[in-house]
Amino acid sequence: MARLRDRTASWAGELRAGALGLDRDPEAIRDRLEEPAVRFLAELGGDGPVTPGRDTLERVVVAEELARGDAGALLASPGPSMSGVLLAVLGSPEQRDWFYGRLGERPTWTCFALTEPERGSAIGEMSSVLTPDGDGGYVLHGTKRYVGNASRAGVAAVFARVAGTERLGVTAVLVDTADPGYRARPLPMLGLRGAQFSSVSLDGVRVPADRVLGTHLSPARRGMWSIVQVFNRLRPSVAAIALGIARAAHEYVGEQRGTLRGAERERYEELGRRIDAARLLTYRAADAVDARPSAGHLGSAAKARAAVLAEDVTRSALGFFGPGARLDHPLLDKLARDARGVEFMEGAGNIQKLTLFHGLQAGKVGRP
């Protein structure tokens, strides 16, 4: 694990050097495909460098170190990302071979389309519909929103409800975005611009039978169960992204302000202690999920705490430089905007607190 941390940490400087350029032009990521960090992310998963049984913890280590360089580049890079985690939960060996085969041909972006306009991620209100085509496949209609990399993705994992069913009819499918009916448009964003969060229109997209995920599982495990499993694995990584942003802002103050004294020194050191404490919680959350994938309560706690921490640290960092800090220090301005964006990844703070409350109520958190 230390070798993985050292390896990814060595790329942070290169990512940071291109951070403001990518923030201005998200398409600039296409000119950076040969950078070591971007290549690494494009190959992650499949036969890549993650270790079975330690997947979540390794993703946490990678996410923190690369987000310390630039969270925008981390999220903008091609690779399996969330869809790869979904394939690990729901995919058959043949589907994983098809998915990673596509990614192995050339750098390929993927996206995970769950959230809908005005409905969020509420499965019971999902309006995207899969209509059976009579050959075991479906025709997909619907709209999605706030989908990272959707406008540049080659493969999309999309959740929709099978026509005529309710909650147990929600199913994930793999969509080749070159197929007719798939359209994606980038949305204007303040933070995490590199990821090009997009709206997606699905107008009669044909989904062959072999791209319907989870058919080897019961219907109860294709919808909400699978989404929870994916989020359990990913929330510690989102917490790590927040930690990386907080560290970048904290280190920037140390590098640019030189010697701090008195109250400023105390405030700076307190922020450092909070970062260290949040890292311990995030590592514990990752270990818990690697040991038992259903143990996502600590992941929710880590994500909620780290998201607040990232905002606190970036705002405090701006305060070290006075009223004109956002204009005089554009990198800090970007970090503050990115920190705010993390709050809405994989569920906002109120959702994380509700999940943690359910864990406490059920006795799943706090046991010796």
N, C-alpha and C positions, 0 to 999 in steps of 0.2 A: 504493500500500500504506500509506503514511503517513496518507493521508486516512481510509482504512478503520480504521486503528488509533486515530486521534484520535476518530473518530465513535463507535466502540464503547467506547472508554475513558471517554467522557463519560457513559455510562450506568451505570458501575460503582457510583456513589454511590447511585443509586436502587435498584439491585438489592440492595446491602448493607443499605439501610434496611429492606428487607422480608425479609431472610434468616432471622432468628430466627422470624418469624411463619410463613414457609413451612416451616421445619423442624418447627414444632409442628403445622401443619395443611397437608399437601401439597395439599389441594384449594383452598387460598387462591390458587393460580396462576390459577384461573378468574376471579378478581376483578381480575387484573392484565393482562388481554389487551390493553389499550390502552397499556401502557407501551412506549416505543420499542424497547427491547431485545427484548421478547417478540414484538412485531409483526415486527421484523426477522427473528427466528428462524423465525417462522411462514411467512414468505415466502421464505426462503433456498432456492435451487435453482430448477429450472424456468426461469422468466424473471427470477429474482431476481438479486442483486448479485454473484454469483461470476463470475470471469473464466475462460473456457476456457483450459486450460493452466496456470493458477495456482490451481486449486481447493484443493489440499491446503494450500498456504502461506496462502491467505486464510482457510481454516477454522482454521488454527493461530493467526493473528492475532486472529480473532474469539473463539476459545475462551479464549485467555489473558486477554484484557481483560475478558470477561464473567465468567469464573471468578474473577477478582480481585474482582469485585463479589459474586457468589454462584454457586458451581458448581451448587448445588441448583436455582436458577431457570433456569440455562442448560440443564440436563438435563430440567427439568420442562416447558419451553415446548413448545407445539405446533409442528409443522413436519415436514419430510421426514426429518431426522436420518439414522440409519444406513440406513433403508429407501431413502432417496433416493440414497445412494451405491450400494446394491445395484442400483437401477433403472438407474443409469448404466452398470453393468457388464453386467447381464443383460437389462434391459428392452428391448422393442421400442418404436419411436416411438409406436405405439398405446397400449401399456401405460403409457408415461410420460405421455401425454396424459390417460389415465383417472386416473392417480395424482395428478398435479398439478391436474387439474380438480377432484377431490374436495377437495384442500387449498385451492384457490382459492375455493371456495364459502363457506367459513367457517373459523375457526381449528380445525384438525384435528390430533389427536395420531396418531402412528404408532409402531409398535414392530417390533423385529427379534428373532424367536424362533428361537434356535438351541440354547441350552444346555438339557440335560435333567437331571432328578433322577438322582443317582448315576452319571451318565455324562458330565457336562460337555458339552464340544463335540466329543467324539470321533465322527467320522463313521462309523467302522466299527462303532460300538456304538449308533448311533441307532435308537431304537425307534418313533418317530413314523412312521406309515405312510400312504401315498397309495394307495388302491385304485382302479384304473380303473373308471369308471362306464359305459363303452361308448360314450360320446359325445365322447371326447377329453378329458374332464375327470376329476376324481378325487373320492373321498370321503376326508376326512382324519380320522385318529384319532391321538391322542398326548397327551403332556404336556410342557410346557416350564417352566423355572424361571429366576428372576433376570432377567426381561425388563422393562426399563425402560418405564414408561408403558403397560404392557399393559392395565391396568384402566381406562384412560381413552381408549385408542386407537380410532380409527375405521377404520384400515387396519392390518393386520398382515402383515409378510413372514415366512413360516414355512418352515423347512427340514424336509423329511421324506424318507423312503426309499420309492421306488415298490415296492409289494408284489412279492416274488419276485426282487428284485435286491439287489446288494451295494453297494459303494462308489460305482460309477458310476451307481447309480440314485438318488442323493441329489439332490433337486430343490427349488428355492425356488418358492413360490406366494404370491400375494396373496390375503388373506382380508378380506372385509368383516365386521368384528366384530359387526355387527348380525344376521348370518345365524345360524340356529339351530345350536347345538352349540359355540359359542365362549363360554368363561367364563374370567374372570381375577379373581384375588384378590390384593390387596396383601399383601406380606410385611412383618413387623416388621423395621425396619432401624435401625442406629445412626447411620450416616452417609449423606449424599446422599439424605435422606428425600424431598426434593421429587420425585425421579424415580419414586417409587412402584414400585420393583422388585416384580414380581408373579410368581405361579405361574399357568400357563395350562393349561386343560383343553380339548381339541379332540375332541369327541364326535360324529363323523359330519358334520363340516362339509363342505358341497358346494363344490367349487372348479371353476368353469367353465373350459373349455379356454383361453379368452383371458386367464386370470389365471395361467397356468403360465409361469414365467419361463425364458428361455434356450432355447426350443424351436428357435430359429434357429441354435443352436450345437450342437457335438458334446456327447454325454453327459459327456465328460471335463471339460467347461468349465462344467457346471451345479452341481457340488457343491463339492469342496474347492478347486478352482481359483478359483471365484468368491468363496468365503469368504476365501481368502488375499488376493485382489485388494481386497476391501472392507477387511479389516483393515490392509493396507498403507497404504491411503488414510487410515484413521482413527486409527492409533496415534500419529502425530505430534500429532493433535488431543487425544488423551487425555494425552499428555505436556504439552501446552499447558494443559490443565485443571489438572494437577498444579502447573505453574508459576504459574498464576493464584492457586491456593490458597496456595502458598508466599509469593508476593508480598504477598497480603493479610495474612498473619500477620506478615511482616517489616515491612510498613508500619505495622501496628497497634502493634508494639513502638516504632517510631520516633515515632509520634504520642503514645502514652500514657506512655512512660517519659521523654520529654524528653532531656536531655543524658546520654549514657552515657560512662563513663570506664574506663580501664584494661582489665582482662581482658574486661569486658562489651562495651566498644567493639570490641575485637579480634574477639570472637565474633560480634557483630552484623555487622561488616564482612565477615567470612569467609563468613557465610551469604549476604550480598549477592553476593559474587563467585561463589559456587556457583550461585546463581540465574542470573546472567548467562551462566555457562559452559553451563548446561543449556539456556538459550534458544538459544545458538549451535548446539548439537547438534540441537535440535529443528527449527530453521530449515533446517539442512543436510539433515536427514531429509526434510522436506517438499519441498525442492527436488529431492531425488533421486527421490522418488515422482512428482512432477509431470513430471520428465524421462523416467522409465521406471517404469510402475506396478508392475512386478515387483520393483523395488529397495526391498524393505521392511526390509532388515537394519538400516539406521541408525534406522529408525522404532522397531524393537524396542529398540535401544540407548537411544534417547531416552526411550521410555516407561519402561523399567526404571530409568534414572537419575533421571528426574523424579519417579517415584512414591516412590522412597526419599528424594529431596530434600524432597518435600512433608511426609513424616512427620518427617524430621529438623528441618525449619524450624518446623513447628507445635509439636512437643514442646519445642524450644529456646525458642520464643516463650513458652510457658507457664512455662518455667523463669525467665524474666525477672521474673515476677510472684509467685513464691513458691508455697508448698504449697497455698494456697487458690485458685489461679488459675482452675481450671475452674468454680468457683462464682462467683467475683468477676468473671470475664470470659467470659460465656457465648458471645460471638462467637468467641473463641479456642478454646473447647471444641468448638464446632461445626466450626471449621476443622480441628481435629485429627481429629475423627470423619470428616469428609469426605475428608481426606487418606488415611486408612486405606482408605476405600472405593475410591479410585482404583486401588489395588494390584490389585484384582480385575477391573477393566474391560479388555476386549479381551485377556485372558490375563495371568495372574500373572507375577511376576518370573522364575520358573524357566523358563516357556515363552519369554519374551523372550530370556533368556540362551541357551537352546538354539537359537533361531532365529539369533541373532547368531553362535554357534559354527559353525553350518552355513555361514553366509556367509563367515566367516573361512576355514573349511576349503576352501570352493570358490573362494577367491580373489576373492570379490565385495566384500569390505570391506578397506580398507587400501591399495588400489591408488592410485598417484599420479594 
